[in-house]
Amino acid sequence: MAYYEIVAKLEDGTATRFYDSVREVPYLVTDQGEWIGYDDVQSFCAKLDFLKSKNLRGAMHWAIDLDDMTTYPMLNTIKDGLVGYRTNDVSITVSAPTVGGEDSTISSTEIVAPPTVSGEDSTISTEIVVIVPPPTTTSDEVLL
């Protein structure tokens, strides 16, 4: 279900929002008895806190087009929540394709910031954050 559909149900009173504090996620129940789980800014913040507590390397936002395309509340929550997180961990080593049996290594220390999106905060979306565990390495370098 798209963001605007959830907002419409809540605004027109055909659904009621609830929050599961154990799982830290919202859900709504429609007047017809439908149960709809989704993510909002509150649940994204909880997921970002979990991500940071496990020292994971980042977050993914599924179906960007289902976010509020005027204010981008979910993308901004992820962007703002990860500002400054693991900033010392920027070395990336990439093994290029081999030519004649020789390996090439490219090292980079450039930090690439996500695009800036502006708009007012909102509290509801239908997107899900997928937390990806870090690769197993023997150093602070990420092997791609």
N, C-alpha and C positions, 0 to 999 in steps of 0.2 A: 504494500500500500504506500502511495506517495505521501510526502510531507503535507502537501496541501489538502489531501483527503483527511488526514488525521486532524489537522487544524480545523477544517470545516466541521467535522463531527463534534469536536470539543466546543467550538464557537457557537454552533446552532443548538447545543444542548442534547444532541442525540447520542452522546457518549459521555462517560465519566472516567476521569483519569485516576489511577491508583499507582502507588509506588511500593514495590517489593523491596523492603529495606535489607533483607537477608541477601538477595541476589543483586541488589542495587540497580534495578531496572524498572522503568515505568511500563504500565500496560493500561489499556482502556477497555471498558465494557460498554457495548452499544445497548440501546433500548431494546434491540432484538435479541440480546443475550450473547452477541459475538464477543469473543475475547481477542484482543489484538495487542501483541507485544511489539515494542519498538524501542529505539534509543532516543535520548534527548541530551541536552547539555549536561544535566545532572549525572546521567549514567555514563556519558563519555568522560567526564571528570573522574568518576570512580574508576573507570577502566584505565585512564592515564595514570592515576595513582598506583594501581596494581602494576602496570607496566614499569613504572619507575621503581617500585619496591622490589621487583625481580631483576632490575638492571637490564631490561630488554632493550633492543636496539631501535624500535620504532613501532609505528602503527600504520594501518591501512584503512582507507575509507572506501567502502563498497558502494557503487552506484552514485557517483557524485551528482548526477542529474536528478536524484530524488531528494537532495538537500534543497533548502529554500534558496532558489537561484537569485534572489534579490539581496539577501543578507548573509548567506553562507554560514549559518550558526555552527554546523557540525565541523566543517573544514577549519573555521576560525578557532573552535575549541581545541582541535588537535594542534593546529599551528601554535596557538598561544600557550598551550599546555606543554609543548616540547621546546619552547624557546629556552636556550641555555642548557638543556639537558644533554649530557655527554659531549659537551663542546670540546673537551680535550681528546676525544676519540675520533679524529678525523683522518687518520692515515688509511689509505685504501691501496691495496696491491692488486693489480689485475694481471693475470698471465695471458698474454696475447697468443694468437695462433702461432704454432711453430713453423719456421721456414728452414728447411735443410737441417732439421734436428735441433736448432737453437731456440731456447726459450727467451722471450722478451718480458721484461717487467716494467710496468708503468706505476709510478707512485704519485699520489696527489694529496695535497693538504688543503685544497680549496673547499670552503664551506659554501654550499649552494642553498640559498634561502628559498622557501616556497613563495609563490606569487602572493601579493598582498590583496586581500579581499576586504571590502568595506561594507558596513551596514550595521543595523541594530541587532542586538542579541535576541535570539529566540530560544524556546525551550523544548521544541519537539522536532523529531525527525524520524525517518524510517531506516536510517543507515545503521550498520553494525561495524564496530571496530574489530579487526582481526589482529590479534597480537602474535607476532612471529618471534620465536626464540632465537637468540643469537647463534651463529655458527660456532662449532667447536674449533678453536684455534689454540695454539700454544703461546700467542702473543696478543697484543692489542690490535693487530691488523686484521681487517676483514678480507677474506679471500673471495673474489667473485668468480 
